[in-house]
Amino acid sequence: MSGYTHDFETHLLVEELRKYLKKLSAYDQQILELYYFRGLTCPQIAAVLCVKRNAVLARLHRARLRLRKLMEGEKVCCAA
């Protein structure tokens, strides 16, 4: 696979992922954006959001579950 094809496919996957992210609550979008797109670690996110590291881990876990359900076509209740 050429580099261009790989980059294009990666771009399409990211765009599709962002489409699903927009359907999540701002609360979930924020934690996923900081972790996956900005590359912050859990301790860094905790410092930015002024919460404990365990709160970040719990938020990430719940946001991932909701994102997975959306991507699998299940109805999702978005927590605030």
All heavy atoms as an XYZ file, in Angstrom:
654
protein
N       0.858     -1.173      0.000
C       0.000      0.000      0.000
C       0.901      1.231      0.000
O       1.833      1.339      0.778
C      -0.885     -0.025      1.252
C      -1.804      1.150      1.347
S      -2.847      1.160      2.837
C      -3.677     -0.385      2.743
N       0.624      2.162     -0.888
C       1.437      3.367     -0.960
C       1.147      4.274      0.229
O       0.111      4.177      0.878
C       1.152      4.110     -2.265
O      -0.119      4.720     -2.210
N       2.088      5.172      0.503
C       1.924      6.108      1.600
C       0.704      6.986      1.405
O      -0.025      7.287      2.347
N       0.469      7.402      0.157
C      -0.681      8.255     -0.134
C      -1.989      7.530      0.168
O      -2.885      8.090      0.783
C      -0.649      8.709     -1.596
C      -1.871      9.510     -1.973
C      -1.979     10.839     -1.599
C      -2.925      8.934     -2.662
C      -3.108     11.586     -1.919
C      -4.054      9.655     -2.993
C      -4.136     10.986     -2.614
O      -5.253     11.716     -2.927
N      -2.091      6.291     -0.255
C      -3.306      5.514     -0.020
C      -3.533      5.324      1.474
O      -4.650      5.484      1.966
C      -3.221      4.143     -0.716
O      -3.001      4.352     -2.115
C      -4.494      3.347     -0.517
N      -2.475      5.015      2.190
C      -2.576      4.825      3.636
C      -3.022      6.120      4.320
O      -3.898      6.106      5.178
C      -1.240      4.356      4.201
C      -1.241      4.205      5.686
N      -1.954      3.213      6.315
C      -0.642      4.928      6.659
C      -1.787      3.331      7.624
N      -0.997      4.361      7.846
N      -2.408      7.253      3.912
C      -2.781      8.545      4.493
C      -4.238      8.884      4.197
O      -4.949      9.397      5.052
C      -1.883      9.665      3.954
C      -0.461      9.561      4.470
O      -0.218      8.823      5.452
O       0.423     10.222      3.884
N      -4.682      8.593      2.994
C      -6.064      8.875      2.610
C      -7.036      8.030      3.422
O      -8.042      8.526      3.921
C      -6.254      8.636      1.109
C      -7.638      8.948      0.634
C      -8.085     10.262      0.572
C      -8.499      7.926      0.259
C      -9.377     10.555      0.146
C      -9.786      8.219     -0.165
C     -10.219      9.532     -0.228
N      -6.720      6.749      3.578
C      -7.584      5.865      4.357
C      -7.620      6.288      5.825
O      -8.672      6.262      6.456
C      -7.124      4.411      4.227
C      -7.419      3.827      2.865
C      -6.888      2.416      2.692
O      -6.182      1.920      3.598
O      -7.180      1.818      1.648
N      -6.473      6.691      6.349
C      -6.418      7.185      7.727
C      -7.273      8.430      7.865
O      -8.034      8.574      8.836
C      -4.962      7.485      8.136
O      -4.200      6.284      8.034
C      -4.886      8.023      9.554
N      -7.187      9.329      6.903
C      -7.995     10.549      6.916
C      -9.494     10.214      6.920
O     -10.265     10.806      7.672
C      -7.649     11.421      5.705
C      -8.525     12.611      5.559
N      -8.415     13.727      6.369
C      -9.553     12.867      4.719
C      -9.340     14.609      6.021
N     -10.035     14.116      5.015
N      -9.893      9.256      6.097
C     -11.303      8.864      6.042
C     -11.763      8.282      7.372
O     -12.877      8.574      7.843
C     -11.535      7.856      4.915
C     -11.445      8.387      3.494
C     -11.624      7.248      2.493
C     -12.449      9.484      3.239
N     -10.926      7.463      7.987
C     -11.273      6.872      9.281
C     -11.409      7.949     10.359
O     -12.326      7.909     11.174
C     -10.230      5.831      9.701
C     -10.229      4.544      8.896
C      -9.028      3.689      9.282
C     -11.519      3.771      9.109
N     -10.503      8.900     10.355
C     -10.560      9.989     11.338
C     -11.820     10.817     11.125
O     -12.496     11.181     12.092
C      -9.287     10.861     11.274
C      -9.450     12.138     12.085
C      -8.076     10.071     11.756
N     -12.150     11.101      9.877
C     -13.375     11.867      9.589
C     -14.614     11.111     10.050
O     -15.547     11.701     10.593
C     -13.462     12.195      8.095
C     -12.462     13.234      7.652
C     -12.567     14.533      8.445
O     -13.676     15.070      8.592
O     -11.521     14.998      8.936
N     -14.643      9.817      9.829
C     -15.784      9.012     10.277
C     -15.870      9.008     11.797
O     -16.949      9.144     12.372
C     -15.675      7.573      9.767
C     -16.821      6.734     10.252
C     -17.343      5.787      9.204
O     -16.917      5.856      8.051
O     -18.192      4.970      9.570
N     -14.733      8.882     12.447
C     -14.695      8.917     13.909
C     -15.196     10.254     14.428
O     -15.992     10.315     15.364
C     -13.271      8.650     14.402
C     -13.064      8.633     15.901
C     -13.930      7.567     16.565
C     -11.600      8.402     16.219
N     -14.774     11.335     13.817
C     -15.226     12.675     14.241
C     -16.741     12.827     14.058
O     -17.390     13.503     14.848
C     -14.472     13.761     13.496
C     -13.041     13.913     13.991
C     -12.441     15.225     13.529
N     -11.080     15.377     13.949
C     -10.693     15.888     15.118
N     -11.595     16.270     15.990
N      -9.414     16.008     15.415
N     -17.288     12.190     13.037
C     -18.743     12.225     12.821
C     -19.463     11.618     14.024
O     -20.447     12.161     14.514
C     -19.098     11.466     11.537
C     -20.578     11.394     11.250
C     -20.869     10.581      9.996
C     -20.749      9.107     10.329
N     -21.194      8.216      9.264
N     -18.957     10.503     14.498
C     -19.560      9.863     15.671
C     -19.318     10.684     16.933
O     -20.194     10.778     17.787
C     -19.019      8.443     15.853
C     -19.583      7.467     14.863
C     -18.790      6.931     13.852
C     -20.908      7.066     14.924
C     -19.311      6.031     12.935
C     -21.442      6.163     14.018
C     -20.630      5.654     13.026
O     -21.149      4.763     12.132
N     -18.135     11.250     17.050
C     -17.827     12.052     18.233
C     -18.794     13.214     18.383
O     -19.187     13.566     19.499
C     -16.390     12.575     18.165
C     -15.289     11.569     18.443
C     -13.918     12.171     18.147
C     -15.346     11.067     19.871
N     -19.193     13.816     17.276
C     -20.117     14.955     17.316
C     -21.479     14.573     17.889
O     -22.216     15.426     18.356
C     -20.296     15.554     15.923
C     -19.087     16.307     15.444
C     -19.303     16.846     14.052
C     -18.042     17.525     13.546
N     -18.192     18.025     12.184
N     -21.785     13.290     17.874
C     -23.069     12.827     18.409
C     -23.013     12.609     19.924
O     -24.045     12.422     20.550
C     -23.487     11.532     17.716
C     -23.771     11.719     16.236
C     -24.157     10.421     15.589
C     -24.422     10.625     14.104
N     -24.861      9.389     13.453
N     -21.805     12.627     20.479
C     -21.642     12.469     21.916
C     -21.826     13.809     22.624
O     -21.776     14.865     22.001
C     -20.243     11.922     22.230
C     -19.947     10.503     21.777
C     -18.469     10.188     22.012
C     -20.821      9.498     22.506
N     -21.979     13.750     23.925
C     -22.089     14.977     24.711
C     -20.764     15.741     24.652
O     -19.703     15.165     24.373
C     -22.418     14.648     26.167
O     -21.306     14.024     26.783
N     -20.817     17.028     24.927
C     -19.601     17.845     24.969
C     -18.644     17.287     26.017
O     -17.417     17.324     25.846
C     -19.959     19.299     25.268
N     -19.187     16.773     27.088
C     -18.424     16.170     28.181
C     -17.586     15.003     27.658
O     -16.379     14.922     27.930
C     -19.448     15.706     29.216
C     -18.945     15.120     30.492
C     -18.556     15.943     31.542
C     -18.928     13.741     30.678
C     -18.133     15.406     32.742
C     -18.505     13.191     31.875
C     -18.105     14.021     32.909
O     -17.691     13.483     34.092
N     -18.197     14.111     26.898
C     -17.483     12.967     26.329
C     -16.515     13.404     25.231
O     -15.387     12.908     25.150
C     -18.462     11.942     25.753
C     -19.187     11.150     26.815
O     -18.739     11.138     27.985
O     -20.213     10.530     26.476
N     -16.943     14.333     24.401
C     -16.084     14.824     23.324
C     -14.795     15.405     23.884
O     -13.710     15.156     23.355
C     -16.797     15.900     22.509
C     -17.904     15.387     21.628
C     -18.567     16.503     20.862
O     -17.895     17.391     20.342
N     -19.886     16.469     20.798
N     -14.921     16.158     24.963
C     -13.768     16.822     25.553
C     -12.705     15.817     26.004
O     -11.531     15.949     25.666
C     -14.205     17.673     26.746
C     -13.069     18.360     27.464
C     -13.531     19.053     28.727
O     -14.274     18.488     29.509
N     -13.106     20.287     28.892
N     -13.116     14.818     26.735
C     -12.146     13.860     27.279
C     -11.505     13.035     26.162
O     -10.296     12.790     26.171
C     -12.798     12.957     28.362
C     -11.731     12.277     29.212
C     -13.717     11.926     27.788
C     -11.178     13.124     30.293
N     -12.273     12.651     25.161
C     -11.732     11.880     24.046
C     -10.800     12.731     23.185
O      -9.759     12.253     22.723
C     -12.866     11.288     23.209
C     -13.706     10.223     23.927
C     -14.944      9.877     23.122
C     -12.883      8.979     24.226
N     -11.159     13.982     22.976
C     -10.322     14.915     22.202
C      -8.967     15.109     22.878
O      -7.919     15.042     22.231
C     -11.039     16.263     22.067
C     -10.215     17.350     21.412
C     -10.117     17.247     19.901
O     -11.026     16.683     19.278
O      -9.113     17.738     19.362
N      -8.999     15.356     24.169
C      -7.745     15.583     24.893
C      -6.850     14.351     24.851
O      -5.636     14.468     24.661
C      -8.032     15.966     26.350
C      -8.657     17.335     26.567
C      -9.082     17.506     28.019
C      -7.704     18.442     26.142
N      -7.418     13.188     24.999
C      -6.624     11.961     25.062
C      -6.153     11.500     23.680
O      -4.968     11.248     23.481
C      -7.438     10.857     25.739
C      -6.625      9.631     26.043
C      -5.764      9.600     27.130
C      -6.707      8.499     25.242
C      -5.007      8.471     27.411
C      -5.958      7.371     25.511
C      -5.108      7.365     26.605
O      -4.355      6.246     26.868
N      -7.066     11.398     22.735
C      -6.721     10.802     21.445
C      -6.192     11.780     20.403
O      -5.329     11.430     19.610
C      -7.923     10.044     20.867
C      -8.206      8.787     21.621
C      -9.302      8.690     22.465
C      -7.360      7.689     21.529
C      -9.559      7.533     23.184
C      -7.598      6.528     22.246
C      -8.701      6.458     23.067
O      -8.939      5.315     23.783
N      -6.722     12.990     20.378
C      -6.322     13.917     19.320
C      -5.246     14.897     19.760
O      -4.459     15.359     18.949
C      -7.535     14.661     18.766
C      -8.474     13.743     18.029
C      -9.620     13.273     18.632
C      -8.199     13.340     16.739
C     -10.482     12.410     17.964
C      -9.038     12.482     16.058
C     -10.183     12.013     16.675
N      -5.211     15.214     21.041
C      -4.168     16.121     21.536
C      -3.022     15.376     22.197
O      -2.002     15.973     22.500
C      -4.770     17.125     22.502
C      -5.893     17.916     21.849
C      -5.814     19.336     22.118
N      -6.894     20.015     21.409
C      -7.391     21.154     21.791
N      -6.915     21.744     22.862
N      -8.346     21.715     21.095
N      -3.217     14.081     22.463
C      -2.145     13.249     22.978
C      -1.780     13.467     24.432
O      -0.679     13.101     24.852
N      -2.696     14.036     25.214
C      -2.412     14.239     26.628
C      -2.528     12.924     27.389
O      -3.327     12.067     27.038
C      -3.382     15.259     27.235
C      -2.994     16.735     27.129
C      -2.916     17.190     25.697
C      -3.962     17.590     27.912
N      -1.716     12.801     28.426
C      -1.787     11.634     29.295
C      -2.900     11.862     30.319
O      -3.390     12.989     30.485
C      -0.465     11.429     30.045
O      -0.247     12.553     30.907
C       0.708     11.259     29.082
N      -3.269     10.808     31.030
C      -4.313     10.953     32.050
C      -3.930     11.958     33.136
O      -4.756     12.797     33.504
C      -4.677      9.592     32.636
S      -5.569      8.566     31.450
N      -2.688     11.935     33.646
C      -2.319     12.959     34.629
C      -2.382     14.379     34.059
O      -2.778     15.317     34.753
C      -0.887     12.574     35.024
C      -0.802     11.109     34.760
C      -1.659     10.890     33.549
N      -2.010     14.547     32.802
C      -2.087     15.867     32.176
C      -3.541     16.323     32.037
O      -3.863     17.486     32.293
C      -1.412     15.854     30.797
C       0.088     15.709     30.859
C       0.708     15.464     29.501
O       0.121     14.804     28.629
N       1.919     15.976     29.303
N      -4.405     15.411     31.622
C      -5.825     15.749     31.496
C      -6.399     16.106     32.857
O      -7.159     17.066     32.985
C      -6.621     14.591     30.851
C      -6.147     14.366     29.413
C      -8.123     14.867     30.898
C      -6.687     13.100     28.775
N      -6.006     15.357     33.882
C      -6.470     15.646     35.238
C      -6.087     17.063     35.642
O      -6.897     17.790     36.233
C      -5.895     14.620     36.215
N      -4.874     17.476     35.311
C      -4.426     18.823     35.645
C      -5.210     19.879     34.872
O      -5.625     20.899     35.436
C      -2.930     18.965     35.363
N      -5.447     19.634     33.582
C      -6.200     20.586     32.746
C      -7.628     20.745     33.254
O      -8.156     21.856     33.327
C      -6.208     20.123     31.267
C      -7.210     20.912     30.447
C      -4.820     20.226     30.666
N      -8.260     19.632     33.626
C      -9.666     19.657     34.030
C      -9.852     19.852     35.540
O     -10.992     19.929     36.007
C     -10.351     18.356     33.595
C     -10.356     18.071     32.096
C     -11.045     16.748     31.824
C     -11.010     19.199     31.323
N      -8.734     19.904     36.277
C      -8.782     20.067     37.738
C      -9.599     18.959     38.405
O     -10.475     19.217     39.239
C      -9.321     21.439     38.118
S      -8.328     22.794     37.489
N      -9.326     17.731     37.986
C      -9.970     16.559     38.579
C      -8.882     15.541     38.909
O      -7.732     15.686     38.497
C     -11.026     15.923     37.639
C     -12.155     16.901     37.343
C     -10.385     15.426     36.353
N      -9.256     14.512     39.630
C      -8.295     13.459     39.959
C      -8.087     12.530     38.763
O      -8.960     12.409     37.894
C      -8.797     12.659     41.157
C      -8.826     13.485     42.420
C      -9.223     12.664     43.605
C      -9.226     13.562     44.834
N      -9.521     12.827     46.048
N      -6.928     11.881     38.754
C      -6.585     10.960     37.665
C      -7.640      9.859     37.525
O      -8.009      9.478     36.408
C      -5.213     10.338     37.939
C      -4.756      9.372     36.878
C      -3.405      8.755     37.249
N      -3.110      7.629     36.398
C      -3.544      6.384     36.614
N      -4.293      6.103     37.652
N      -3.231      5.420     35.784
N      -8.130      9.349     38.637
C      -9.147      8.296     38.573
C     -10.432      8.788     37.923
O     -11.121      8.019     37.258
C      -9.434      7.733     39.965
C      -8.307      6.836     40.452
O      -7.483      6.385     39.669
N      -8.270      6.592     41.743
N     -10.755     10.056     38.096
C     -11.933     10.624     37.435
C     -11.729     10.639     35.920
O     -12.655     10.350     35.155
C     -12.216     12.033     37.948
N     -10.521     10.947     35.499
C     -10.202     10.938     34.062
C     -10.346      9.523     33.510
O     -10.946      9.321     32.445
C      -8.775     11.477     33.802
C      -8.365     11.262     32.352
C      -8.684     12.946     34.172
N      -9.809      8.547     34.227
C      -9.909      7.154     33.780
C     -11.368      6.720     33.656
O     -11.753      6.068     32.675
C      -9.164      6.230     34.741
C      -7.643      6.382     34.761
C      -7.043      5.563     35.901
C      -7.036      5.998     33.432
N     -12.182      7.089     34.631
C     -13.602      6.721     34.595
C     -14.313      7.415     33.437
O     -15.101      6.786     32.719
C     -14.266      7.077     35.915
N     -14.043      8.700     33.240
C     -14.671      9.442     32.138
C     -14.279      8.852     30.794
O     -15.113      8.717     29.893
C     -14.280     10.915     32.189
C     -15.007     11.709     33.242
C     -14.606     13.157     33.227
N     -14.944     13.815     31.966
C     -14.702     15.097     31.714
N     -14.141     15.857     32.620
N     -15.038     15.615     30.549
N     -12.991      8.523     30.638
C     -12.532      7.918     29.386
C     -13.239      6.594     29.131
O     -13.686      6.325     28.010
C     -11.020      7.686     29.430
C     -10.126      8.789     28.926
C      -8.663      8.471     29.235
C     -10.319      9.039     27.451
N     -13.330      5.788     30.160
C     -13.980      4.493     30.025
C     -15.434      4.653     29.575
O     -15.877      4.004     28.618
C     -13.905      3.731     31.346
C     -14.627      2.424     31.332
N     -14.162      1.326     30.640
C     -15.789      2.046     31.897
C     -15.008      0.331     30.786
N     -16.008      0.735     31.553
N     -16.172      5.512     30.252
C     -17.590      5.710     29.906
C     -17.750      6.324     28.522
O     -18.639      5.924     27.752
C     -18.271      6.558     30.974
C     -18.460      5.816     32.287
C     -19.353      6.582     33.244
N     -18.788      7.874     33.613
C     -18.066      8.109     34.704
N     -17.775      7.113     35.532
N     -17.614      9.316     34.955
N     -16.889      7.266     28.169
C     -16.972      7.891     26.845
C     -16.675      6.875     25.749
O     -17.339      6.861     24.705
C     -16.009      9.074     26.763
N     -15.701      6.015     25.982
C     -15.387      4.969     24.999
C     -16.556      4.010     24.817
O     -16.856      3.597     23.689
C     -14.158      4.173     25.444
C     -12.856      4.901     25.318
C     -11.737      4.009     25.825
N     -10.481      4.692     25.882
C      -9.679      4.685     26.947
N     -10.012      4.024     28.042
N      -8.532      5.333     26.909
N     -17.200      3.656     25.915
C     -18.365      2.764     25.820
C     -19.475      3.405     24.994
O     -20.077      2.754     24.135
C     -18.890      2.415     27.213
C     -18.041      1.458     28.045
C     -18.661      1.291     29.433
C     -17.904      0.113     27.356
N     -19.758      4.671     25.273
C     -20.816      5.358     24.519
C     -20.446      5.485     23.041
O     -21.284      5.306     22.161
C     -21.117      6.713     25.146
C     -21.925      6.590     26.435
C     -22.402      7.940     26.920
N     -21.394      8.651     27.670
C     -21.210      8.562     28.984
N     -21.975      7.756     29.706
N     -20.286      9.276     29.584
N     -19.176      5.777     22.760
C     -18.726      5.878     21.370
C     -18.859      4.529     20.669
O     -19.347      4.452     19.542
C     -17.278      6.369     21.320
C     -16.667      6.496     19.925
C     -17.445      7.500     19.084
C     -15.206      6.897     20.032
N     -18.466      3.473     21.346
C     -18.575      2.127     20.758
C     -20.025      1.794     20.437
O     -20.336      1.273     19.366
C     -17.997      1.083     21.707
C     -18.053     -0.331     21.121
C     -17.445     -1.379     22.031
N     -16.042     -1.076     22.277
C     -15.506     -0.964     23.505
N     -16.236     -1.145     24.575
N     -14.230     -0.702     23.643
N     -20.933      2.104     21.355
C     -22.353      1.829     21.111
C     -22.860      2.605     19.902
O     -23.613      2.065     19.087
C     -23.174      2.172     22.356
C     -23.033      1.154     23.456
C     -23.902      1.506     24.632
C     -23.780      0.456     25.722
N     -24.663      0.749     26.854
N     -22.460      3.861     19.797
C     -22.860      4.661     18.634
C     -22.370      4.017     17.348
O     -23.098      3.907     16.362
C     -22.283      6.061     18.729
C     -23.101      7.118     19.416
C     -22.321      8.423     19.465
C     -24.421      7.319     18.744
N     -21.121      3.620     17.350
C     -20.532      3.050     16.148
C     -21.136      1.703     15.789
O     -21.134      1.313     14.631
C     -19.010      2.955     16.306
C     -18.367      4.324     16.411
S     -16.600      4.275     16.695
C     -16.044      3.946     15.022
N     -21.658      1.018     16.785
C     -22.327     -0.268     16.540
C     -23.817     -0.099     16.249
O     -24.519     -1.076     16.077
C     -22.110     -1.197     17.744
C     -20.666     -1.645     17.892
C     -20.411     -2.420     19.163
O     -21.307     -2.474     20.056
O     -19.308     -2.981     19.300
N     -24.273      1.137     16.246
C     -25.663      1.415     15.901
C     -26.649      1.333     17.032
O     -27.855      1.307     16.801
N     -26.165      1.308     18.263
C     -27.076      1.252     19.411
C     -27.431      2.677     19.841
O     -26.659      3.605     19.651
C     -26.403      0.522     20.580
C     -26.071     -0.922     20.289
C     -25.360     -1.589     21.448
O     -25.645     -1.219     22.593
O     -24.539     -2.464     21.184
N     -28.592      2.795     20.452
C     -28.996      4.087     20.991
C     -28.160      4.383     22.238
O     -27.941      3.523     23.062
C     -30.481      4.080     21.362
C     -30.994      5.422     21.763
C     -32.492      5.405     21.976
C     -32.947      6.786     22.370
N     -34.371      6.853     22.527
N     -27.701      5.631     22.341
C     -26.823      6.012     23.439
C     -27.421      7.167     24.210
O     -27.918      8.124     23.633
C     -25.431      6.446     22.896
C     -24.562      6.981     24.017
C     -24.759      5.289     22.203
N     -27.390      7.052     25.519
C     -27.800      8.148     26.396
C     -26.545      8.922     26.742
O     -25.630      8.372     27.357
C     -28.461      7.611     27.658
S     -28.884      8.897     28.815
N     -26.474     10.162     26.326
C     -25.266     10.963     26.551
C     -25.346     11.643     27.912
O     -26.242     12.442     28.163
C     -25.107     12.024     25.484
S     -24.829     11.311     23.848
N     -24.385     11.332     28.764
C     -24.311     11.959     30.082
C     -23.709     13.343     29.952
O     -22.870     13.589     29.084
C     -23.473     11.106     31.017
N     -24.135     14.218     30.809
C     -23.582     15.583     30.781
C     -22.382     15.685     31.663
O     -22.046     14.866     32.416
C     -24.649     16.571     31.235
